[in-house]
């Protein structure tokens, strides 16, 4: 084994800021939607230690080449899902592709009970080809959506407020009313907002003409000139069916443009037709659905 063979490890908390920078640098317009700093930033509400446990990094000559963001604390007997990102320079590296496909399903290599059973691999021709060659099969398809931000974004129709430190109450109210199984709390919002990824993020709350908090969104930049991501967007259950999802998404796109993002990205299950329609109504273009990969059962 040569010294530059892809080396796999679980990062320490002290490595996370540098890994966030690497992940941000891999985001480019024209490439498929892959793991983004937004994914780590949203997970940060559970603390830096859990973010580190959720990551696996493959390096070549001490340089990160691929990152998997996996389910932390996987129950015994269950396998995990990995969302992948790869440095563009290694998109056709067959050696890295073979290492990834060798390591991901192996509990002793990945350090998780049962290994990985589902892989979100939207980028990396060599990696995707190797998964197919090794018998991984198509799983749930996801629709990628993109809105270019070269032009000024139109008004959204809601009063928009940016959530300030110490005042996340309305953000929390909308989140818990939008998602039945929400785990959001005030404490977790503060933990997330104190993380390094949130330095390039904003939480927005939209208010209707009566002053009610009706929708919320968190947007994450990867730096000027790079694609930003929406993660998550929700509408209060008592205020649905009134176009607030479209409005808060437009507001999120405007915020990303102010932050210097080149485009706004989101991906949603292709089966979520209402979600896809909401993003399209907000000026996003839907791409061809891309399936995840499921590990062969035999």
DRENLUM-753381 format. One line per 5 residues: number of its first residue (from 0); their letters; for each residue x, y, z of C-alpha. Coordinates in nm, 2 decimals, decimal comma. Example, Ala and Ser with C-alpha at 12.3 -4.5 7.8 and 13.67 -1.06 7.14 Angstrom:
BEGIN
0> as> 1,23/-0,45/0,78 | 1,37/-0,11/0,71
***
This chain:
BEGIN
0> xxxxx> 0,00/0,00/0,00 | 0,15/0,33/-0,10 | 0,16/0,63/0,12 | -0,10/0,82/-0,07 | -0,36/0,55/-0,07
5> xxxxx> -0,69/0,70/0,05 | -0,68/0,69/0,43 | -1,01/0,68/0,62 | -1,07/0,84/0,96 | -1,33/0,99/1,19
10> xxxxx> -1,24/1,35/1,24 | -1,19/1,52/1,57 | -1,38/1,83/1,68 | -1,06/2,04/1,62 | -1,06/1,93/1,25
15> xxxxx> -1,41/2,05/1,18 | -1,34/2,41/1,08 | -1,08/2,31/0,82 | -1,32/2,04/0,69 | -1,60/2,29/0,66
20> xxxxx> -1,36/2,51/0,45 | -1,27/2,21/0,23 | -1,64/2,12/0,18 | -1,72/2,48/0,09 | -1,44/2,49/-0,17
25> xxxxx> -1,59/2,18/-0,34 | -1,92/2,36/-0,42 | -1,94/2,48/-0,78 | -2,22/2,59/-1,01 | -2,28/2,33/-1,28
30> xxxxx> -2,20/2,03/-1,05 | -2,46/1,81/-0,90 | -2,60/1,90/-0,55 | -2,37/1,72/-0,30 | -2,30/1,73/0,07
35> xxxxx> -2,28/2,10/0,16 | -2,16/2,29/0,47 | -2,54/2,34/0,53 | -2,57/1,97/0,62 | -2,30/2,00/0,89
40> xxxxx> -2,43/2,34/1,01 | -2,79/2,21/1,06 | -2,66/1,90/1,25 | -2,45/2,13/1,47 | -2,76/2,20/1,68
45> xxxxx> -2,67/1,87/1,85 | -2,32/1,98/1,92 | -1,98/1,96/1,76 | -1,90/1,62/1,91 | -2,20/1,47/1,73
50> xxxxx> -2,10/1,64/1,40 | -1,76/1,48/1,43 | -1,91/1,14/1,50 | -2,13/1,18/1,19 | -1,84/1,23/0,95
55> xxxxx> -1,59/1,00/0,78 | -1,31/1,15/0,58 | -1,09/0,99/0,31 | -0,76/1,17/0,25 | -0,48/1,14/0,00
60> xxxxx> -0,14/1,27/0,10 | -0,31/1,43/0,40 | -0,56/1,62/0,18 | -0,93/1,55/0,22 | -1,06/1,39/-0,10
65> xxxxx> -1,40/1,27/0,00 | -1,64/1,31/0,30 | -1,93/1,10/0,41 | -2,19/1,25/0,65 | -2,35/0,95/0,82
70> xxxxx> -2,61/0,88/1,08 | -2,46/0,92/1,43 | -2,54/0,67/1,70 | -2,68/0,40/1,47 | -2,89/0,15/1,67
75> xxxxx> -2,74/-0,20/1,69 | -2,86/-0,41/1,39 | -2,94/-0,11/1,17 | -2,72/0,02/0,89 | -2,66/0,39/0,82
80> xxxxx> -2,71/0,63/0,53 | -2,42/0,82/0,39 | -2,44/1,16/0,21 | -2,13/1,21/0,01 | -1,91/1,49/-0,11
85> xxxxx> -1,60/1,47/-0,32 | -1,33/1,71/-0,42 | -1,38/1,79/-0,79 | -1,02/1,71/-0,86 | -1,09/1,34/-0,76
90> xxxxx> -1,42/1,30/-0,95 | -1,27/1,05/-1,19 | -1,01/0,90/-0,96 | -1,07/0,52/-0,98 | -0,84/0,45/-0,68
95> xxxxx> -1,05/0,67/-0,45 | -1,37/0,52/-0,59 | -1,26/0,17/-0,52 | -1,16/0,27/-0,16 | -1,50/0,43/-0,10
100> xxxxx> -1,70/0,13/-0,22 | -1,47/-0,10/-0,02 | -1,50/0,10/0,30 | -1,86/0,21/0,31 | -2,04/-0,12/0,37
105> xxxxx> -1,77/-0,26/0,60 | -1,85/-0,21/0,97 | -1,49/-0,26/1,07 | -1,38/0,01/0,83 | -1,65/0,27/0,87
110> xxxxx> -1,69/0,22/1,24 | -2,06/0,18/1,24 | -2,27/-0,13/1,32 | -2,38/-0,28/0,99 | -2,19/-0,04/0,78
115> xxxxx> -2,36/0,18/0,52 | -2,67/0,06/0,35 | -2,78/0,37/0,15 | -2,54/0,61/-0,03 | -2,64/0,96/-0,16
120> xxxxx> -2,38/0,99/-0,44 | -2,48/1,25/-0,69 | -2,13/1,35/-0,79 | -1,82/1,16/-0,89 | -1,84/0,96/-1,22
125> xxxxx> -1,58/0,70/-1,11 | -1,75/0,65/-0,77 | -2,10/0,61/-0,92 | -1,97/0,37/-1,18 | -1,79/0,16/-0,91
130> xxxxx> -2,11/0,14/-0,70 | -2,30/0,01/-1,00 | -2,03/-0,23/-1,09 | -2,04/-0,37/-0,73 | -2,41/-0,43/-0,75
135> xxxxx> -2,55/-0,13/-0,56 | -2,90/-0,05/-0,70 | -3,12/0,25/-0,75 | -3,31/0,36/-0,44 | -3,53/0,67/-0,37
140> xxxxx> -3,49/0,94/-0,64 | -3,43/1,30/-0,53 | -3,51/1,61/-0,74 | -3,24/1,87/-0,74 | -3,35/2,23/-0,78
145> xxxxx> -3,15/2,55/-0,85 | -3,22/2,92/-0,88 | -2,95/3,14/-1,03 | -2,88/3,46/-0,83 | -2,72/3,68/-1,09
150> xxxxx> -3,03/3,90/-1,10 | -3,20/4,09/-0,82 | -3,47/3,87/-0,64 | -3,83/4,00/-0,65 | -4,02/4,10/-0,33
155> xxxxx> -4,16/3,80/-0,15 | -4,48/3,95/-0,01 | -4,41/3,88/0,36 | -4,25/4,09/0,62 | -3,91/3,92/0,68
160> xxxxx> -3,70/3,93/0,99 | -3,36/3,79/1,04 | -3,34/3,59/1,37 | -3,10/3,77/1,61 | -2,90/3,60/1,88
165> xxxxx> -3,11/3,56/2,19 | -3,44/3,59/2,00 | -3,51/3,25/1,83 | -3,87/3,21/1,97 | -4,06/3,27/1,65
170> xxxxx> -3,81/3,06/1,45 | -3,87/2,78/1,70 | -4,25/2,82/1,69 | -4,26/2,78/1,31 | -4,02/2,49/1,31
175> xxxxx> -4,21/2,29/1,56 | -4,54/2,37/1,40 | -4,41/2,29/1,05 | -4,25/1,95/1,13 | -4,44/1,70/1,34
180> xxxxx> -4,12/1,53/1,47 | -3,91/1,84/1,51 | -3,63/1,82/1,76 | -3,56/2,19/1,76 | -3,53/2,37/2,09
185> xxxxx> -3,40/2,72/2,20 | -3,09/2,56/2,34 | -3,02/2,38/2,01 | -3,07/2,69/1,81 | -2,81/2,87/2,02
190> xxxxx> -2,57/2,57/1,98 | -2,62/2,58/1,60 | -2,58/2,96/1,58 | -2,25/2,94/1,78 | -2,10/2,69/1,53
195> xxxxx> -1,86/2,79/1,26 | -2,09/2,70/0,97 | -2,35/2,95/1,09 | -2,11/3,24/1,03 | -2,22/3,20/0,67
200> xxxxx> -2,59/3,14/0,74 | -2,91/3,32/0,83 | -3,24/3,21/0,98 | -3,54/3,41/0,85 | -3,90/3,43/0,97
205> xxxxx> -4,19/3,55/0,76 | -4,48/3,74/0,91 | -4,82/3,79/0,75 | -5,03/4,11/0,75 | -5,16/4,03/1,10
210> xxxxx> -4,81/3,99/1,24 | -4,83/3,61/1,28 | -4,51/3,41/1,22 | -4,62/3,19/0,93 | -4,30/3,05/0,77
215> xxxxx> -3,93/3,01/0,84 | -3,62/2,92/0,65 | -3,25/2,88/0,72 | -3,00/2,95/0,43 | -2,64/2,86/0,42
220> xxxxx> -2,37/3,01/0,20 | -2,05/2,84/0,10 | -1,88/3,17/0,04 | -1,90/3,44/-0,23 | -1,94/3,30/-0,59
225> xxxxx> -2,05/2,96/-0,47 | -2,39/2,79/-0,44 | -2,58/2,83/-0,12 | -2,84/2,58/0,02 | -3,18/2,60/0,18
230> xxxxx> -3,19/2,37/0,49 | -3,47/2,36/0,61 | -3,78/2,55/0,50 | -4,12/2,52/0,67 | -4,46/2,67/0,69
235> xxxxx> -4,66/2,68/1,02 | -4,94/2,42/1,00 | -5,21/2,68/1,08 | -5,11/2,90/0,78 | -5,06/2,65/0,49
240> xxxxx> -5,22/2,69/0,15 | -5,16/3,06/0,13 | -4,84/3,08/-0,07 | -4,62/3,13/0,23 | -4,38/2,85/0,13
245> xxxxx> -4,31/3,02/-0,20 | -4,27/3,36/-0,03 | -4,02/3,24/0,24 | -3,82/3,05/-0,03 | -3,80/3,37/-0,24
250> xxxxx> -3,68/3,56/0,08 | -3,42/3,29/0,13 | -3,29/3,33/-0,22 | -3,27/3,70/-0,17 | -3,07/3,65/0,15
255> xxxxx> -2,83/3,42/-0,02 | -2,78/3,67/-0,30 | -2,70/3,94/-0,04 | -2,44/3,71/0,11 | -2,27/3,67/-0,23
260> xxxxx> -2,40/3,32/-0,33 | -2,40/3,25/-0,70 | -2,71/3,03/-0,68 | -2,96/2,87/-0,44 | -2,98/2,50/-0,42
265> xxxxx> -3,22/2,25/-0,26 | -3,30/1,88/-0,31 | -3,62/1,71/-0,22 | -3,76/1,35/-0,27 | -3,91/1,33/-0,62
270> xxxxx> -4,22/1,18/-0,45 | -4,27/1,52/-0,27 | -4,46/1,67/-0,56 | -4,60/1,96/-0,36 | -4,25/2,05/-0,24
275> xxxxx> -4,11/2,05/-0,59 | -4,40/2,27/-0,70 | -4,33/2,51/-0,42 | -3,97/2,56/-0,52 | -4,05/2,59/-0,89
280> xxxxx> -4,31/2,86/-0,81 | -4,02/3,04/-0,62 | -3,81/3,05/-0,94 | -3,61/2,73/-0,90 | -3,55/2,50/-1,20
285> xxxxx> -3,60/2,13/-1,13 | -3,34/1,90/-1,26 | -3,36/1,53/-1,35 | -3,43/1,32/-1,04 | -3,12/1,13/-0,92
290> xxxxx> -3,16/0,81/-0,72 | -2,96/0,72/-0,41 | -2,77/0,39/-0,42 | -2,89/0,09/-0,20 | -2,64/-0,18/-0,10
295> xxx> -2,70/-0,52/-0,25 | -2,86/-0,77/-0,01 | -2,66/-1,07/-0,12
***
